[in-house]
Amino acid sequence: MKFKKIALAGFAATAVVGLASCKKDDTVNINKTDDGVITIPDGWTAPDEEPFTGDINNPADVYNYVMGDYMEYYNNALQATSASDRYYWFAKAEAEMLNQAVLIPIHTDGGRYGFTRAAYGSAPFCYWGNEPDRLDQLVLATDLVKKEDRETMKAKWQAERNKVAGYSTISDGTHKSAYDPLKELTALGYTQRKNYTSGLSTWPETFDIANTYQSSDSQHLVNFMDYLIGYDNVGYITPAIATSWETSSDGLTWTFHLRDDVKWVKATGEEYATVTASDFVYGVQRCGELGATSYMLSVLENADEWMNGEKQFTDVGVKAVDNQTLQFKLKEKTDYFLTYLTYNSFAPINKAFVEEQGENYGVDRTNILYCGPFICSENTPGSSLKYVKNTKYYNADKVTLDEVIYVYEDGSNPTEVYNKAKDGTYIGASLSEVTLPLAKADGTFDTYGYVGSTDYGMTYFMGLNVNRTSYHSAYAGEVNSAKTTAQRELAKKAMLNANFRRALVYAFDKVSYLTPSTGADCARLAIRNTYTPYNFVSTSAATHGYKANTPYGDMVLGEMQAAGALVTNLTDGVNAYYKPELAKLYLEKALEELGITETIYLDWPNLAISPVMSAQSAKLKSSIELALGKDKVTINFLDCSTPDSYYSCNYYAEMFSDGGMPNYDLDASSGWGPDYGDPQSFLATMTTSGDMIHITGIAAQ
């Protein structure tokens, strides 16, 4: 992302040899065990890794060495002639990346104890785009929701969710959920609350929706905008600014018919103009010109050629037929095109207002127009952020909240957050090792405690910096590495070696690491072992030896095993890679290949003021040093005094770190959620020009 859905995780092999390009027609044998326990065969040895002989200052040389055959498999997916073949090649590319150990998936959202005033299933249900952050239909109660009432609502929601089938990607917009969370909540004896208050650790850097992909921006902006379509609370595609749409017989042309009563308003609430099809055309143009999320436009005819300077914008496949008719022309048939349309790249923007504002457009809340359910009425960074209902919104009578308030929280006092959630200041809270004992002692847990769902598209991960060039960052506090020049060079030499990186992967105990955040009971629930969620897509036909209806994750597992990885289960909830004995074997091989006898020091950013994050850092340090030997690998903490100084090492590194590169050797601050309903939304981020490749210390090309 250049910044986007890097979502914040903090609060709340040189070419491993793969299979040949075609397999036999017989079914692939996937060796899968329920518990994921790895057995090391007698006499097993780690693979040989050729030394790096390229130019360390050439990103292409470093990428090709570290990522192996990733780009070959990724490009094969783009050339595939069927969806099933496409998924296979993407799975093979992901298997290569995981075998090369440059990114370690850790967890998804949810899977921890919490308590809340929110009615179950009142937010949009969607794996991609910005819809999950919309608050306009959120139903809240004045009192905390009892666990048995939550389960009653959950059962009714699930019955409706089971009917969605494929309507979350391909739909005419006429399907609608019969589950009414307000009706259910009222029937259970609760009264409705119309203000939402919660904590916030990061502030929006821009209000220009076309110039960001950071979740810390878009989680707010999506509440100030409306898109062509939306998603309801069980996952049906629903009309928004577009009332209806149709496609041509060849699937290339999509025509949307727009409402004529959608108003642009200023931050004061004053009406400015009517939203028309031209605003969506200009939104695409501005997105392509600014570049932050322009990768999403590649689905449109001639968009890449325009952005490469080979054609004019008028050649791009988007046009306003008239004020209320918008047409897209795709470069190839894309059945899941609707899933693109709830993301920043396809938001409307009023050109006249942008030109009036000039360089000030998007700087703050008063420098944008609003056409969504809320207007940002207050923005005081590091203090509070407030929305109020947009009374000019075409669907204002359906908006369930009158105001939304975010209060700055730096993570230093989870007990205070717990008390604010309990007394009604905040709508709820998750429970960590710090606050879970409090909830059990005062009865909150027994009466209101529940385990959050893990059914989310977001994957949080650890990045391994294979070519670290930054040892300093500064944003609300200096963060400097204490390593000597010799220690820096030794660590870089080690991190370039795939066997050394694999040693770190198999030494990292995800259960131990997650426990401070989730509590021991829930530590396994949210574990994720693939970058693209395991069941994100499935094959519709047999492909390369895999049967029809094979989940994406099964193919990743099969390809990892075929390449020699000793993994047996990559489904969520399994501590799939943790095997200290295997980690030692990889480390011994790496040190032998590199001729290293000294201790290797690795830097890990730590938000020192947060007891939960500090405890997680201690668990990571303990599991790696215990498995590999502290005399061989030692984890140093880059202690940070504020959330902003912490994020300058990772999340904000492109702005506040030396050379715009990450200031760490290992880090787990960020994640990625899909922008649309295809594995490419994840895997494109790790290509040579990908939005997340910088987490490895490799500059995008």
C-alpha positions, 0 to 999 in steps of 0.5 A: 500500500503505499500507506493504506491498509497497512492496518495497525497491529499494535493496540487493541529460501534462495530459490527453494525449488518448487514443482514443475509448471504442470503436475500430473493429472492425479490428485495432489497428496497434501499431508495434513494433520489437525494439530499442525505438529511437525515431525523432522525426518531422520537425517533431515538437513536444511537446503543449501543456500547460494551466497548473494553475489549481486549488488546490495544497492540494487533493489532488483538484485536483492529482490530476485535473490530473496523472493526466488521464483515469486514473480514468475509464479505471480505473472503466470497467475495473471496469464491464467485462462481460468479462475482456478488456474489463477488461484493455483499460480497465486497459491504457488507464489505465496508458497514460495514467499512463505518458504523464503521466510520474508513475511510471517503471518501472525493473526487476524482480527478478533479471537479475544475476550471482550464486552460491548454495547454493540448489537451483534451483526449491525456493521457491514460484513465484507472482507475487502474495501473500506466498508467494514469501517462504516459506522452509520448502521451500527446499533448500540445499546445504552447498557452492555449486552449480556452474553446470552443475548449476544448469542441469541442475536448471533444465531439469527444473524448466522442464519441470514449469513448462510444465505449469501452464497456468491452474492458478495462478489456478483450481484444485481443489488436486490438481495437484502438481509432480513436480520434487523439488529435494532429490532432484535436488540429492542425485543431483548429489552435494550434501549438504543444509544445514539453516540459512539465513543472509543479510543484512538492511537493514530490520527489521520494524516490526510483527508484526501481519499484519493491520496491514501491507503492507510487504514488510519485515514480511510477508517474515517474517510469512509464515513464521510463518503458514499460509494456506488455500492455498499454491503449490508450486515450479512454481506449482500451487495446493496445499492448506495449512490448507484441505484442499479447497474448492468453489464454487457454480454461480454462482461467488459462494460458496466453501467451504473445509474445514480441517484439524483439526490446525493449532495456535496456539503461543506464541513459547516453543513452548507450544501455545495453541489449535487453528486454526479457521474462526473465526480466519479470520473474525476475521482478515478483521474485524481487517484491515478495522478496521485498514485497512492491507490492507482494500482486499483485502476489497472482493471480499467481499459487503458488505465495502465497505458495512461498512467505510463504516459502512453495514452490520455485520460480520455482513453481510460475506461470510465466516462459520464454518459450523463449526470446520472449514468456512469460507465466503466470499460474493463480491460478484461472480463472481471466477474468480481469487479463490484468488489473494487468499488468500495475502496478509495480508488473509486470514490467520487471527488468534486473537481471544482472544489479541489481546484478552489482549495488548491494545495490545501485540498484534503489538509484537514476536515474543512478542506474536503466535501462530504457526501456520506453519513457523517461530517467531521466536526472536530479534529484535534490530533492527539486529543479528540476526533468527532463526527456528527450526522450529515443532515443533508445525507440522502439516507439520513433517516437510516443513520443510527448514530448522532455522533461519533467521538474518538479520544486519544489513547496511547496504550499506557493504561489499559485499566483506565480503558477498561473502566471507561468501557465498563462505565459507559464512556466507551462502547466496549473493550477487548480484554488482555492479560492486564484487564481480564482478571479485573473483568473476572473479579468484578463479574463483567466477564461472567455476565457480558464476556464473549469471544470475538469472531475471527472471520476477517480478511485482515492479516497481521504479520511480521516483516523480516528486513533483509537489507536494512539501511535505516537505524534512525527514525523521528516522529514525536521522539527519536528512535536510534539503534544501539548496534555498532557498525560491525553488528549492523553488517553482521545482522544484514549478512545473516538476514539475507540468508534464507536458512537464517530467516527460516530459523526465526520463523520456526523459533517464533511462538505465536501462542506465547506472543499473542497471550498478553493481548488475548489471554491464554484461553484465546491465544490460538484462536486468531492465529493466521498462517497464510498471507491470503486468508486460507478460505478466501477463494476456492477452485471451481474446477480441477487444476494442476492436480487439485480437485474442484472446490479446493480451498486456496490455503490447501494449495499453498500448503501443498506447494510448500510441502512440494518445495520441502517445507515441513509444515502440516497444517496452515489453517487459522488457529494452528501454531503451524511453524513453531518448532524449536528443534527445526529452528536450531537445524536451520540456524546451524546450517545458516551459520555454517554457510555464512561462517558466522561465530559471533552473536547476531543482534536483531532490533525489534521496535517496542512501545515501552509505555504499553504494558501489553505490547511490552509483554508481547515483545518480551515473549517474542524475545524469550521464544527466539532466544530460547530456541536459538540460543542467546549467544547466537541470536539476541533481540534488542528492543528499540524502546519508543516513548509514544505511539508516534515514535513507535510507528515512525519505525514501521507504519510511518517509516516512509515519512519519518525514517532514514531514507524512508525505509523501516528502522528494524530487523524484525517488526509486527506492527502492520497488516494488510486487508484485501481491497477486492475479492481476489488473491491478487489484492494480497500478493500484488503487495509483495511484487517488485513494485508492491506496496508492502515490499518495503517491509523487507528493506527492499525499495519498490522498483 
